[in-house]
Each structure stands twice: as C-alpha cells, then as structure tokens.
C-alpha cells in the first residue's frame, strides 16, 4: 500500500491552487517541484492528467503518476508545448535563477495555457516591518553557518528542499512573467493572516502617503497593486495566475 504523500508546503496553498483550478477545463498539467506528491494527488483527484518533476524524485510517493528528475535552474525534461497547465508551488524562492524557470514554463505551455506560481509574501505589512527592524523577513533569514549546519543535519544531501535563497516578491514575479510573454490574470494569497487588524492604522498611513503621488506614477510603479489587500494584508504566500499569450 502506498504511503500517503505529505505536503511540503502549507496545506492552505494547495487548497487555494485547487480552488483556482476546480472550474477550469481538464487537461494536461505539470506539477514542479512535486515534492512527495501531495499537490499532484489533489490535481489527479480533480480529473487532470498529471505529470511531475522534482530535483529529488526519490522522495515522490505516487506510483501511478509520472515523476521525472528536473532542475528549475536548467532545462526541464519535457517537450515544448506539452501542457495546458503548470503549477509551481514553493519553487522559485529555492533556486538561483527564477527567470530561467519562468522561461521554461512558457516553453512547456501550449498557447493560452495557464501558469500558477507561488512565492513567500515578503511584501505584506508584517514582513515589511520585520525587514525594517530585523533586516530580514520570516522566510528569508540569514543563511549563517549555524543555520546551514542545522539544515544539513535535517535534509542531508537535499538541502535545496529547505533553503530559501531568492527573496522574490510581487514586482519581480510580475516583471518576469510579463517579460517572458505571460499575461497576469489574478493575484491571490493562501489565507488571511491572524491579527492583521492591528496593522490597519499603519496601512492607512501607507495608502494615504501614496495617494499624494500622481496617478501616472502609481500606475508605472504598481503602487496600487503593491498596497492591495492581496499583497499588503495577504497571507504568508502570494499566488499568481497567468496565461501564455
């Protein structure tokens, strides 16, 4: 009997991805990085034809789903125009070259295909304040020798599973998506943060200050998007839905 795969990301992220896809036409979908296969199982149960790839395919636990060795910093082992959908949850922050990964997603998707990608939300109000006072955010702490030693003991030989090496936020993801030929359809988050009401006075000041800049400047700098509820008040994870033009 197969051991049930455990989600390496927060369950709320998988639940949100499932909600985004539940009313979409069924088709071929690539889940990368696939981890143990927890999200792939959800996608399979939704009725999608699922393929997977991961840097460490040996940890995958779904025998009935194809899972290849794949490195997001390199060329992925699939033919161009192979998929209707690609899901990349908790991947871009672990690699050196997110731009390469997004270009690969564009190559692998059919025209009109949908990409769903998530990154830690380093732009919500709580993380902005942590950066101000600490110099780092919750998801991107200093990779000191002590921290690396702890990760090595827990993930010996597979440290990339735990290492967050690329603090990529809303602006960087959107830029890379649009540069690669994607159209951004929607930005959402995993779940609301607790006690976000406590930050409302600070958020009001941020929005008031930005209100005095010109509409042209706010548009060119994505001010409204960066200070939207999804980004500023959103949860621990930003989730983007984009379409290959």
N, C-alpha and C positions, 0 to 999 in steps of 0.2 A: 504493500500500500504506500502511495506517495506521501511524503511528509508535506504538510501544507506550507506554502511559502509565506514568509514573514515580510511585511513591508519595511523597507529600509528608510523610507520617507514617512512623514506623518500621514496617518490614515486620512486626515481631512483633505490632504492634497489629492489623494486617489479618489476620494468621494467627489471632489469638485470636478476633476477630469471626467469621471463617469457621468456626472450631471451634464457637462458640456456636450458629451458625445451621445447621450442616450437617445436624442431625437434626430441624430444625423443619419443619412443613408448608410447602410452597412457596406463594408468594403475591406480592402487590404489595409493593415495598419502595422507600423513598426514601432516597437517599444524599446527605446535605447536611452540610457543604460537600463537594463532589465532587472538587475539585482537577483533576488531569489525567484521572481516571477509573480509577485502579489498583484501588481497592476495588470500584468498580462492575463492573469486569471479573470480579473474583473472584465477586461475587454473581450475575452473569449466568451464569457457568460452573457455579454451584451449582444453577441452574434457577429463580431468582427472576425476576419481571417487574420490571425496574429502571427507576426514574426518578431524575433527579438535579437538583440545583440548586447554584449557587455564586455568590458575589459577582462572580467574574470568569469567566464561562462561556467566554470566548475561549481559555482555556488547556486546555479539555477536549479529549481526543483520541479519543473513541469515537464514531464517526459513527452507529453503529447504536443508540445509547442516547439517549433524550430528556434534554436538559440545559437548564434554564431559568435565567435570572438571578434570584437570590434572596438577600435580605439577612436574616440571622438576627436582626437588630435591628428588623426590620419584619415585615409580614405576608408569608408565603411564597405563591408564585403557584400554589396548588393548592386544590381544593375540600375542604371538611370531610369527614371520614370516608372518605378516599381510599385509605388504605394499611393493609396488615396489619402492616408493619414499618417502622420508621425507624431509620437508623443515622446518628449524628453523631459522627464521629471527628475529634479535634483541631479543635473548633469553638468551644466555649463560652469558652475562655480568650482568644479573639481578638476578642470582641465586648463592647460596653458593657453589654448587658442580657441576661444568660443567662436570667433569669426569663421574658422575652418569648419566647425561643426554646423553652423547655420548654412554655410555654402553647400555642405554635403546634404543637409536636409532639403535644400532647394533642388539639388541634382536628383535626389531619390524620389521626390514627389512628382506625381502627374500634374499637368497644368490644371489649376483650380483646386489642387489638393490642399488639405488643412494641416497646419502645424500647431501643436500645443506644447509650449515650453514653460518651465517654471524656474525661478531663481529665488533665493532668500531676499526678503524685502528689506533692504538696507536703508530705505527712504521713508519708512513710517516714522511718526513723531518720536516714539520711544527710542528707536535706533539712532535717529538724528541727535537726540540728547545724550545717548551713550557715547556717540562719537565725540561730541563736544567735551564731555567730562573725562572720558577714558582714553580717547584717541583710537578706539576700535569699536566694532559693533559685536553683537552677540554671536553672529555666525562666522565672523572673521577675526578671531582672536590672534594675537601674535604666535607665530609658529616657533616658539623657543625650543631649545634642545630638550628641556624637560617635557614639553608638550609632545614633541616628536617621539621621544622615548616612550611615553605613555601610549601613543597611537600605535607605535611599532609592536609593543607588547600585546596589544589587543588585536591588531589586524596584521600580524607579521607576514610580510610578503605581499600584502594587499592594502597598503596604506592609503592608496588613492580613494578607497571607499569612504574614508573619514576626512581626508584633507580638503579643506576649503581654501583654495589658493587664488581665486579670482573673484573679488568683490564686485560683481557686475549688477548694476541696477537698472531702473526703468529706462533711463536715457540711452545707456549703452545697448541694451537689448533692442529697443525700438530702432536705433540707428542701424544696427547690424541687420535687422530684419528688412528694413526698407532698402538698405544698400544692396542686399542680396536679391531683391526682387519680390519680396513679400509685401502684402497689404495687411496692416494691423486691423483686425476686426474687433477685438474685445480685450480688455484687461480686467482681471478679477483677482480674488485672493482666496486663500484656503478657508479661514474662519476669522470672525471678529476677535480682536484682542480684548482680554479682560481689562476692566478699569480704564478703557480708552476715554471715558467721560472726564477723567481727571485732567486730561491734556487739552480739553476744549478751549480754555482761555488762551493757551499758547497758540493753538491752531487758529483761533480768531485773529490774533495779532499777526500771524504769518500771512493770512489771507488779506487782512486789511493793508498790510505793508505792500503786498504785491498788487493790490488794487490801484495803487498810485502810479504804477508803470503803465506805459501805453499799451493799448490792445495789440498793436503790431509786435511789440517786444514780447508780450506774454505769449503770443502765438508762436513766434520764432523760437522761443526758449522753452516751449511746452510747460509754461508756468501753471496753467490750469490743470493739466494732467498730473504734474508732479505734486500738486497740492489737492488733488481729488480725494474723495473718501476712500477709493480703492487703494491709493498709494499711501496717503498720509495717515489714514485711520485703519488701513487694512491689516491683515494678519501677518504671520511670520513669513509668508510666501506669496510672491506675485506670480500669476499665471496668465500667459499671453496666448491668445488665439489669433493665428494669422493665416492668410491664404496666398498660395503661389499664383501670381498673375500670369 
